[in-house]
Amino acid sequence: MKTGYQLCMLCITTPRDCNPTKPDELWNLFKNSICDDLEYILHQKGLENITQDQIWDYGLYLTNRSGDSKHH
C-alpha cells in the first residue's frame, strides 16, 4: 500500500531509469491511486466541479514536472 505521492515518484523513476516499453499502460494501471488526493488539492486552489479527466491531467502535469526537475 503506497500513497499517491509515492506512486507518483515510482511512475517518474520507472520510465526515466528503466525505460518501460509501455509507459502509458503503467499510467492507466496506477493513475487512480496516483491521483487519489488531487481532487482535494484542486479544490484548495479554488476549482469547483472538477472532472476525473482534469484530475488525471493534473496528475500527469505534476508527474512530468517532477520528472523534469530530476534531470536538472
PyMOL Python script that loads the backbone (N, CA, C, O; Angstrom):
from pymol import cmd

cmd.read_pdbstr("""\
ATOM      1  N   MET A   1       0.841  -1.174   0.000  1.00  0.00           N
ATOM      2  CA  MET A   1       0.000   0.000   0.000  1.00  0.00           C
ATOM      3  C   MET A   1       0.886   1.236   0.000  1.00  0.00           C
ATOM      4  O   MET A   1       1.726   1.403   0.884  1.00  0.00           O
ATOM      5  N   LYS A   2       0.705   2.080  -0.965  1.00  0.00           N
ATOM      6  CA  LYS A   2       1.504   3.297  -1.099  1.00  0.00           C
ATOM      7  C   LYS A   2       0.574   4.492  -1.230  1.00  0.00           C
ATOM      8  O   LYS A   2      -0.580   4.357  -1.639  1.00  0.00           O
ATOM      9  N   THR A   3       1.089   5.658  -0.880  1.00  0.00           N
ATOM     10  CA  THR A   3       0.324   6.878  -1.073  1.00  0.00           C
ATOM     11  C   THR A   3       0.414   7.300  -2.532  1.00  0.00           C
ATOM     12  O   THR A   3       1.266   6.817  -3.277  1.00  0.00           O
ATOM     13  N   GLY A   4      -0.473   8.205  -2.933  1.00  0.00           N
ATOM     14  CA  GLY A   4      -0.426   8.720  -4.293  1.00  0.00           C
ATOM     15  C   GLY A   4       0.923   9.335  -4.614  1.00  0.00           C
ATOM     16  O   GLY A   4       1.454   9.152  -5.709  1.00  0.00           O
ATOM     17  N   TYR A   5       1.477  10.071  -3.649  1.00  0.00           N
ATOM     18  CA  TYR A   5       2.782  10.708  -3.871  1.00  0.00           C
ATOM     19  C   TYR A   5       3.859   9.658  -4.122  1.00  0.00           C
ATOM     20  O   TYR A   5       4.675   9.823  -5.029  1.00  0.00           O
ATOM     21  N   GLN A   6       3.878   8.582  -3.336  1.00  0.00           N
ATOM     22  CA  GLN A   6       4.887   7.535  -3.512  1.00  0.00           C
ATOM     23  C   GLN A   6       4.726   6.849  -4.864  1.00  0.00           C
ATOM     24  O   GLN A   6       5.719   6.546  -5.526  1.00  0.00           O
ATOM     25  N   LEU A   7       3.499   6.605  -5.276  1.00  0.00           N
ATOM     26  CA  LEU A   7       3.265   6.003  -6.592  1.00  0.00           C
ATOM     27  C   LEU A   7       3.673   6.960  -7.701  1.00  0.00           C
ATOM     28  O   LEU A   7       4.199   6.537  -8.730  1.00  0.00           O
ATOM     29  N   CYS A   8       3.430   8.243  -7.491  1.00  0.00           N
ATOM     30  CA  CYS A   8       3.845   9.241  -8.473  1.00  0.00           C
ATOM     31  C   CYS A   8       5.358   9.209  -8.644  1.00  0.00           C
ATOM     32  O   CYS A   8       5.855   9.235  -9.770  1.00  0.00           O
ATOM     33  N   MET A   9       6.083   9.153  -7.552  1.00  0.00           N
ATOM     34  CA  MET A   9       7.541   9.100  -7.615  1.00  0.00           C
ATOM     35  C   MET A   9       8.011   7.823  -8.318  1.00  0.00           C
ATOM     36  O   MET A   9       8.982   7.853  -9.074  1.00  0.00           O
ATOM     37  N   LEU A  10       7.335   6.715  -8.074  1.00  0.00           N
ATOM     38  CA  LEU A  10       7.659   5.464  -8.753  1.00  0.00           C
ATOM     39  C   LEU A  10       7.404   5.584 -10.255  1.00  0.00           C
ATOM     40  O   LEU A  10       8.184   5.085 -11.066  1.00  0.00           O
ATOM     41  N   CYS A  11       6.301   6.252 -10.620  1.00  0.00           N
ATOM     42  CA  CYS A  11       5.985   6.421 -12.039  1.00  0.00           C
ATOM     43  C   CYS A  11       6.934   7.393 -12.720  1.00  0.00           C
ATOM     44  O   CYS A  11       7.051   7.367 -13.945  1.00  0.00           O
ATOM     45  N   ILE A  12       7.599   8.231 -11.984  1.00  0.00           N
ATOM     46  CA  ILE A  12       8.621   9.109 -12.550  1.00  0.00           C
ATOM     47  C   ILE A  12       9.921   8.337 -12.706  1.00  0.00           C
ATOM     48  O   ILE A  12      10.583   8.419 -13.741  1.00  0.00           O
ATOM     49  N   THR A  13      10.279   7.594 -11.682  1.00  0.00           N
ATOM     50  CA  THR A  13      11.548   6.867 -11.676  1.00  0.00           C
ATOM     51  C   THR A  13      11.557   5.739 -12.698  1.00  0.00           C
ATOM     52  O   THR A  13      12.553   5.552 -13.397  1.00  0.00           O
ATOM     53  N   THR A  14      10.477   4.993 -12.797  1.00  0.00           N
ATOM     54  CA  THR A  14      10.438   3.825 -13.676  1.00  0.00           C
ATOM     55  C   THR A  14      10.688   4.189 -15.142  1.00  0.00           C
ATOM     56  O   THR A  14      11.578   3.601 -15.756  1.00  0.00           O
ATOM     57  N   PRO A  15       9.945   5.129 -15.728  1.00  0.00           N
ATOM     58  CA  PRO A  15      10.232   5.449 -17.137  1.00  0.00           C
ATOM     59  C   PRO A  15      11.612   6.076 -17.339  1.00  0.00           C
ATOM     60  O   PRO A  15      12.265   5.838 -18.355  1.00  0.00           O
ATOM     61  N   ARG A  16      12.042   6.863 -16.385  1.00  0.00           N
ATOM     62  CA  ARG A  16      13.325   7.543 -16.521  1.00  0.00           C
ATOM     63  C   ARG A  16      14.488   6.569 -16.423  1.00  0.00           C
ATOM     64  O   ARG A  16      15.436   6.655 -17.203  1.00  0.00           O
ATOM     65  N   ASP A  17      14.424   5.641 -15.471  1.00  0.00           N
ATOM     66  CA  ASP A  17      15.553   4.760 -15.188  1.00  0.00           C
ATOM     67  C   ASP A  17      15.433   3.363 -15.791  1.00  0.00           C
ATOM     68  O   ASP A  17      16.444   2.694 -16.002  1.00  0.00           O
ATOM     69  N   CYS A  18      14.222   2.920 -16.066  1.00  0.00           N
ATOM     70  CA  CYS A  18      14.026   1.533 -16.511  1.00  0.00           C
ATOM     71  C   CYS A  18      13.571   1.415 -17.960  1.00  0.00           C
ATOM     72  O   CYS A  18      13.613   0.324 -18.528  1.00  0.00           O
ATOM     73  N   ASN A  19      13.140   2.507 -18.563  1.00  0.00           N
ATOM     74  CA  ASN A  19      12.718   2.529 -19.956  1.00  0.00           C
ATOM     75  C   ASN A  19      11.678   1.447 -20.282  1.00  0.00           C
ATOM     76  O   ASN A  19      11.939   0.567 -21.102  1.00  0.00           O
ATOM     77  N   PRO A  20      10.490   1.510 -19.636  1.00  0.00           N
ATOM     78  CA  PRO A  20       9.465   0.507 -19.931  1.00  0.00           C
ATOM     79  C   PRO A  20       8.970   0.646 -21.371  1.00  0.00           C
ATOM     80  O   PRO A  20       8.977   1.737 -21.942  1.00  0.00           O
ATOM     81  N   THR A  21       8.548  -0.459 -21.934  1.00  0.00           N
ATOM     82  CA  THR A  21       8.091  -0.448 -23.326  1.00  0.00           C
ATOM     83  C   THR A  21       6.707   0.185 -23.473  1.00  0.00           C
ATOM     84  O   THR A  21       6.370   0.669 -24.553  1.00  0.00           O
ATOM     85  N   LYS A  22       5.903   0.190 -22.413  1.00  0.00           N
ATOM     86  CA  LYS A  22       4.541   0.733 -22.491  1.00  0.00           C
ATOM     87  C   LYS A  22       4.243   1.614 -21.272  1.00  0.00           C
ATOM     88  O   LYS A  22       3.471   1.217 -20.400  1.00  0.00           O
ATOM     89  N   PRO A  23       4.849   2.808 -21.204  1.00  0.00           N
ATOM     90  CA  PRO A  23       4.619   3.663 -20.037  1.00  0.00           C
ATOM     91  C   PRO A  23       3.162   4.095 -19.894  1.00  0.00           C
ATOM     92  O   PRO A  23       2.692   4.337 -18.782  1.00  0.00           O
ATOM     93  N   ASP A  24       2.446   4.191 -21.013  1.00  0.00           N
ATOM     94  CA  ASP A  24       1.035   4.563 -20.949  1.00  0.00           C
ATOM     95  C   ASP A  24       0.209   3.507 -20.218  1.00  0.00           C
ATOM     96  O   ASP A  24      -0.765   3.834 -19.540  1.00  0.00           O
ATOM     97  N   GLU A  25       0.597   2.255 -20.358  1.00  0.00           N
ATOM     98  CA  GLU A  25      -0.118   1.195 -19.634  1.00  0.00           C
ATOM     99  C   GLU A  25       0.136   1.286 -18.140  1.00  0.00           C
ATOM    100  O   GLU A  25      -0.763   1.026 -17.341  1.00  0.00           O
ATOM    101  N   LEU A  26       1.359   1.656 -17.752  1.00  0.00           N
ATOM    102  CA  LEU A  26       1.656   1.877 -16.328  1.00  0.00           C
ATOM    103  C   LEU A  26       0.791   3.001 -15.777  1.00  0.00           C
ATOM    104  O   LEU A  26       0.219   2.884 -14.693  1.00  0.00           O
ATOM    105  N   TRP A  27       0.701   4.097 -16.538  1.00  0.00           N
ATOM    106  CA  TRP A  27      -0.123   5.227 -16.105  1.00  0.00           C
ATOM    107  C   TRP A  27      -1.577   4.782 -15.949  1.00  0.00           C
ATOM    108  O   TRP A  27      -2.200   5.055 -14.923  1.00  0.00           O
ATOM    109  N   ASN A  28      -2.117   4.104 -16.950  1.00  0.00           N
ATOM    110  CA  ASN A  28      -3.520   3.678 -16.887  1.00  0.00           C
ATOM    111  C   ASN A  28      -3.781   2.710 -15.742  1.00  0.00           C
ATOM    112  O   ASN A  28      -4.869   2.706 -15.167  1.00  0.00           O
ATOM    113  N   LEU A  29      -2.809   1.907 -15.416  1.00  0.00           N
ATOM    114  CA  LEU A  29      -2.965   0.946 -14.325  1.00  0.00           C
ATOM    115  C   LEU A  29      -2.980   1.629 -12.959  1.00  0.00           C
ATOM    116  O   LEU A  29      -3.714   1.210 -12.064  1.00  0.00           O
ATOM    117  N   PHE A  30      -2.177   2.671 -12.797  1.00  0.00           N
ATOM    118  CA  PHE A  30      -1.997   3.280 -11.478  1.00  0.00           C
ATOM    119  C   PHE A  30      -2.533   4.696 -11.334  1.00  0.00           C
ATOM    120  O   PHE A  30      -2.416   5.272 -10.252  1.00  0.00           O
ATOM    121  N   LYS A  31      -3.114   5.283 -12.373  1.00  0.00           N
ATOM    122  CA  LYS A  31      -3.499   6.688 -12.318  1.00  0.00           C
ATOM    123  C   LYS A  31      -4.518   7.000 -11.217  1.00  0.00           C
ATOM    124  O   LYS A  31      -4.466   8.077 -10.623  1.00  0.00           O
ATOM    125  N   ASN A  32      -5.425   6.094 -10.940  1.00  0.00           N
ATOM    126  CA  ASN A  32      -6.398   6.365  -9.871  1.00  0.00           C
ATOM    127  C   ASN A  32      -5.710   6.470  -8.517  1.00  0.00           C
ATOM    128  O   ASN A  32      -6.044   7.348  -7.721  1.00  0.00           O
ATOM    129  N   SER A  33      -4.766   5.600  -8.252  1.00  0.00           N
ATOM    130  CA  SER A  33      -4.041   5.645  -6.982  1.00  0.00           C
ATOM    131  C   SER A  33      -3.088   6.833  -6.922  1.00  0.00           C
ATOM    132  O   SER A  33      -2.945   7.462  -5.874  1.00  0.00           O
ATOM    133  N   ILE A  34      -2.444   7.139  -8.027  1.00  0.00           N
ATOM    134  CA  ILE A  34      -1.504   8.251  -8.067  1.00  0.00           C
ATOM    135  C   ILE A  34      -2.225   9.573  -7.808  1.00  0.00           C
ATOM    136  O   ILE A  34      -1.693  10.459  -7.139  1.00  0.00           O
ATOM    137  N   CYS A  35      -3.420   9.695  -8.335  1.00  0.00           N
ATOM    138  CA  CYS A  35      -4.164  10.954  -8.272  1.00  0.00           C
ATOM    139  C   CYS A  35      -5.201  10.985  -7.154  1.00  0.00           C
ATOM    140  O   CYS A  35      -6.086  11.841  -7.155  1.00  0.00           O
ATOM    141  N   ASP A  36      -5.100  10.066  -6.209  1.00  0.00           N
ATOM    142  CA  ASP A  36      -6.156   9.928  -5.206  1.00  0.00           C
ATOM    143  C   ASP A  36      -6.374  11.157  -4.331  1.00  0.00           C
ATOM    144  O   ASP A  36      -7.466  11.322  -3.789  1.00  0.00           O
ATOM    145  N   ASP A  37      -5.388  12.017  -4.175  1.00  0.00           N
ATOM    146  CA  ASP A  37      -5.543  13.202  -3.333  1.00  0.00           C
ATOM    147  C   ASP A  37      -5.618  14.506  -4.125  1.00  0.00           C
ATOM    148  O   ASP A  37      -5.702  15.583  -3.535  1.00  0.00           O
ATOM    149  N   LEU A  38      -5.591  14.419  -5.437  1.00  0.00           N
ATOM    150  CA  LEU A  38      -5.505  15.634  -6.247  1.00  0.00           C
ATOM    151  C   LEU A  38      -6.814  16.406  -6.335  1.00  0.00           C
ATOM    152  O   LEU A  38      -6.787  17.620  -6.538  1.00  0.00           O
ATOM    153  N   GLU A  39      -7.943  15.755  -6.191  1.00  0.00           N
ATOM    154  CA  GLU A  39      -9.212  16.487  -6.204  1.00  0.00           C
ATOM    155  C   GLU A  39      -9.239  17.480  -5.039  1.00  0.00           C
ATOM    156  O   GLU A  39      -9.651  18.628  -5.204  1.00  0.00           O
ATOM    157  N   TYR A  40      -8.804  17.037  -3.885  1.00  0.00           N
ATOM    158  CA  TYR A  40      -8.738  17.916  -2.715  1.00  0.00           C
ATOM    159  C   TYR A  40      -7.804  19.100  -2.979  1.00  0.00           C
ATOM    160  O   TYR A  40      -8.135  20.241  -2.659  1.00  0.00           O
ATOM    161  N   ILE A  41      -6.647  18.823  -3.558  1.00  0.00           N
ATOM    162  CA  ILE A  41      -5.676  19.886  -3.846  1.00  0.00           C
ATOM    163  C   ILE A  41      -6.253  20.883  -4.847  1.00  0.00           C
ATOM    164  O   ILE A  41      -6.081  22.091  -4.684  1.00  0.00           O
ATOM    165  N   LEU A  42      -6.926  20.397  -5.868  1.00  0.00           N
ATOM    166  CA  LEU A  42      -7.527  21.295  -6.853  1.00  0.00           C
ATOM    167  C   LEU A  42      -8.629  22.145  -6.227  1.00  0.00           C
ATOM    168  O   LEU A  42      -8.784  23.315  -6.576  1.00  0.00           O
ATOM    169  N   HIS A  43      -9.399  21.558  -5.299  1.00  0.00           N
ATOM    170  CA  HIS A  43     -10.408  22.340  -4.573  1.00  0.00           C
ATOM    171  C   HIS A  43      -9.741  23.432  -3.746  1.00  0.00           C
ATOM    172  O   HIS A  43     -10.248  24.552  -3.673  1.00  0.00           O
ATOM    173  N   GLN A  44      -8.615  23.116  -3.127  1.00  0.00           N
ATOM    174  CA  GLN A  44      -7.883  24.106  -2.334  1.00  0.00           C
ATOM    175  C   GLN A  44      -7.384  25.255  -3.207  1.00  0.00           C
ATOM    176  O   GLN A  44      -7.209  26.372  -2.721  1.00  0.00           O
ATOM    177  N   LYS A  45      -7.155  24.987  -4.484  1.00  0.00           N
ATOM    178  CA  LYS A  45      -6.706  26.019  -5.427  1.00  0.00           C
ATOM    179  C   LYS A  45      -7.882  26.840  -5.960  1.00  0.00           C
ATOM    180  O   LYS A  45      -7.689  27.747  -6.770  1.00  0.00           O
ATOM    181  N   GLY A  46      -9.102  26.524  -5.508  1.00  0.00           N
ATOM    182  CA  GLY A  46     -10.271  27.311  -5.880  1.00  0.00           C
ATOM    183  C   GLY A  46     -11.081  26.757  -7.031  1.00  0.00           C
ATOM    184  O   GLY A  46     -12.028  27.409  -7.474  1.00  0.00           O
ATOM    185  N   LEU A  47     -10.750  25.587  -7.531  1.00  0.00           N
ATOM    186  CA  LEU A  47     -11.515  24.996  -8.631  1.00  0.00           C
ATOM    187  C   LEU A  47     -12.741  24.257  -8.096  1.00  0.00           C
ATOM    188  O   LEU A  47     -12.708  23.659  -7.021  1.00  0.00           O
ATOM    189  N   GLU A  48     -13.810  24.314  -8.865  1.00  0.00           N
ATOM    190  CA  GLU A  48     -15.033  23.606  -8.499  1.00  0.00           C
ATOM    191  C   GLU A  48     -15.491  22.743  -9.659  1.00  0.00           C
ATOM    192  O   GLU A  48     -15.053  22.936 -10.793  1.00  0.00           O
ATOM    193  N   ASN A  49     -16.357  21.808  -9.386  1.00  0.00           N
ATOM    194  CA  ASN A  49     -16.897  20.909 -10.417  1.00  0.00           C
ATOM    195  C   ASN A  49     -15.783  20.250 -11.222  1.00  0.00           C
ATOM    196  O   ASN A  49     -15.800  20.257 -12.453  1.00  0.00           O
ATOM    197  N   ILE A  50     -14.843  19.697 -10.529  1.00  0.00           N
ATOM    198  CA  ILE A  50     -13.665  19.093 -11.146  1.00  0.00           C
ATOM    199  C   ILE A  50     -14.038  17.723 -11.712  1.00  0.00           C
ATOM    200  O   ILE A  50     -14.665  16.908 -11.036  1.00  0.00           O
ATOM    201  N   THR A  51     -13.644  17.487 -12.953  1.00  0.00           N
ATOM    202  CA  THR A  51     -13.911  16.196 -13.589  1.00  0.00           C
ATOM    203  C   THR A  51     -12.742  15.233 -13.325  1.00  0.00           C
ATOM    204  O   THR A  51     -11.644  15.652 -12.959  1.00  0.00           O
ATOM    205  N   GLN A  52     -13.001  13.961 -13.518  1.00  0.00           N
ATOM    206  CA  GLN A  52     -11.958  12.956 -13.364  1.00  0.00           C
ATOM    207  C   GLN A  52     -10.834  13.189 -14.371  1.00  0.00           C
ATOM    208  O   GLN A  52      -9.663  12.995 -14.044  1.00  0.00           O
ATOM    209  N   ASP A  53     -11.172  13.597 -15.573  1.00  0.00           N
ATOM    210  CA  ASP A  53     -10.142  13.887 -16.583  1.00  0.00           C
ATOM    211  C   ASP A  53      -9.241  15.038 -16.142  1.00  0.00           C
ATOM    212  O   ASP A  53      -8.034  15.000 -16.376  1.00  0.00           O
ATOM    213  N   GLN A  54      -9.811  16.056 -15.509  1.00  0.00           N
ATOM    214  CA  GLN A  54      -8.998  17.168 -15.009  1.00  0.00           C
ATOM    215  C   GLN A  54      -8.043  16.698 -13.908  1.00  0.00           C
ATOM    216  O   GLN A  54      -6.899  17.148 -13.839  1.00  0.00           O
ATOM    217  N   ILE A  55      -8.511  15.808 -13.066  1.00  0.00           N
ATOM    218  CA  ILE A  55      -7.665  15.260 -12.008  1.00  0.00           C
ATOM    219  C   ILE A  55      -6.506  14.487 -12.621  1.00  0.00           C
ATOM    220  O   ILE A  55      -5.360  14.658 -12.207  1.00  0.00           O
ATOM    221  N   TRP A  56      -6.792  13.642 -13.600  1.00  0.00           N
ATOM    222  CA  TRP A  56      -5.727  12.869 -14.252  1.00  0.00           C
ATOM    223  C   TRP A  56      -4.767  13.782 -15.005  1.00  0.00           C
ATOM    224  O   TRP A  56      -3.556  13.563 -14.984  1.00  0.00           O
ATOM    225  N   ASP A  57      -5.299  14.798 -15.667  1.00  0.00           N
ATOM    226  CA  ASP A  57      -4.427  15.758 -16.364  1.00  0.00           C
ATOM    227  C   ASP A  57      -3.485  16.446 -15.384  1.00  0.00           C
ATOM    228  O   ASP A  57      -2.299  16.615 -15.666  1.00  0.00           O
ATOM    229  N   TYR A  58      -4.016  16.841 -14.238  1.00  0.00           N
ATOM    230  CA  TYR A  58      -3.182  17.485 -13.230  1.00  0.00           C
ATOM    231  C   TYR A  58      -2.135  16.501 -12.706  1.00  0.00           C
ATOM    232  O   TYR A  58      -0.989  16.884 -12.468  1.00  0.00           O
ATOM    233  N   GLY A  59      -2.520  15.248 -12.528  1.00  0.00           N
ATOM    234  CA  GLY A  59      -1.565  14.220 -12.110  1.00  0.00           C
ATOM    235  C   GLY A  59      -0.442  14.044 -13.119  1.00  0.00           C
ATOM    236  O   GLY A  59       0.723  13.929 -12.738  1.00  0.00           O
ATOM    237  N   LEU A  60      -0.783  14.022 -14.406  1.00  0.00           N
ATOM    238  CA  LEU A  60       0.246  13.924 -15.445  1.00  0.00           C
ATOM    239  C   LEU A  60       1.147  15.159 -15.444  1.00  0.00           C
ATOM    240  O   LEU A  60       2.363  15.053 -15.600  1.00  0.00           O
ATOM    241  N   TYR A  61       0.534  16.328 -15.268  1.00  0.00           N
ATOM    242  CA  TYR A  61       1.310  17.567 -15.199  1.00  0.00           C
ATOM    243  C   TYR A  61       2.327  17.492 -14.057  1.00  0.00           C
ATOM    244  O   TYR A  61       3.505  17.793 -14.249  1.00  0.00           O
ATOM    245  N   LEU A  62       1.868  17.090 -12.868  1.00  0.00           N
ATOM    246  CA  LEU A  62       2.769  17.003 -11.719  1.00  0.00           C
ATOM    247  C   LEU A  62       3.844  15.945 -11.932  1.00  0.00           C
ATOM    248  O   LEU A  62       5.000  16.140 -11.556  1.00  0.00           O
ATOM    249  N   THR A  63       3.463  14.835 -12.532  1.00  0.00           N
ATOM    250  CA  THR A  63       4.424  13.774 -12.806  1.00  0.00           C
ATOM    251  C   THR A  63       5.492  14.254 -13.775  1.00  0.00           C
ATOM    252  O   THR A  63       6.682  14.024 -13.561  1.00  0.00           O
ATOM    253  N   ASN A  64       5.067  14.918 -14.838  1.00  0.00           N
ATOM    254  CA  ASN A  64       6.024  15.444 -15.815  1.00  0.00           C
ATOM    255  C   ASN A  64       6.909  16.518 -15.210  1.00  0.00           C
ATOM    256  O   ASN A  64       8.112  16.552 -15.470  1.00  0.00           O
ATOM    257  N   ARG A  65       6.329  17.390 -14.411  1.00  0.00           N
ATOM    258  CA  ARG A  65       7.089  18.464 -13.772  1.00  0.00           C
ATOM    259  C   ARG A  65       8.128  17.893 -12.805  1.00  0.00           C
ATOM    260  O   ARG A  65       9.266  18.360 -12.767  1.00  0.00           O
ATOM    261  N   SER A  66       7.740  16.897 -12.035  1.00  0.00           N
ATOM    262  CA  SER A  66       8.674  16.265 -11.101  1.00  0.00           C
ATOM    263  C   SER A  66       9.770  15.525 -11.841  1.00  0.00           C
ATOM    264  O   SER A  66      10.929  15.550 -11.427  1.00  0.00           O
ATOM    265  N   GLY A  67       9.413  14.870 -12.928  1.00  0.00           N
ATOM    266  CA  GLY A  67      10.414  14.157 -13.725  1.00  0.00           C
ATOM    267  C   GLY A  67      11.412  15.100 -14.344  1.00  0.00           C
ATOM    268  O   GLY A  67      12.600  14.786 -14.415  1.00  0.00           O
ATOM    269  N   ASP A  68      10.947  16.271 -14.802  1.00  0.00           N
ATOM    270  CA  ASP A  68      11.845  17.257 -15.398  1.00  0.00           C
ATOM    271  C   ASP A  68      12.827  17.798 -14.378  1.00  0.00           C
ATOM    272  O   ASP A  68      13.994  18.018 -14.702  1.00  0.00           O
ATOM    273  N   SER A  69      12.373  18.018 -13.143  1.00  0.00           N
ATOM    274  CA  SER A  69      13.267  18.577 -12.130  1.00  0.00           C
ATOM    275  C   SER A  69      14.355  17.598 -11.733  1.00  0.00           C
ATOM    276  O   SER A  69      15.395  18.010 -11.220  1.00  0.00           O
ATOM    277  N   LYS A  70      14.142  16.325 -11.957  1.00  0.00           N
ATOM    278  CA  LYS A  70      15.161  15.331 -11.628  1.00  0.00           C
ATOM    279  C   LYS A  70      16.321  15.389 -12.610  1.00  0.00           C
ATOM    280  O   LYS A  70      17.436  14.980 -12.284  1.00  0.00           O
ATOM    281  N   HIS A  71      16.062  15.897 -13.815  1.00  0.00           N
ATOM    282  CA  HIS A  71      17.102  15.957 -14.839  1.00  0.00           C
ATOM    283  C   HIS A  71      17.943  17.221 -14.745  1.00  0.00           C
ATOM    284  O   HIS A  71      18.989  17.300 -15.389  1.00  0.00           O
ATOM    285  N   HIS A  72      17.519  18.221 -13.959  1.00  0.00           N
ATOM    286  CA  HIS A  72      18.235  19.497 -13.882  1.00  0.00           C
ATOM    287  C   HIS A  72      19.007  19.608 -12.582  1.00  0.00           C
ATOM    288  O   HIS A  72      19.672  20.616 -12.343  1.00  0.00           O
TER     289      HIS A  72
END
""", "prot")
cmd.dss("prot")
cmd.show_as("cartoon", "prot")
cmd.util.cbc("prot")
cmd.orient("prot")
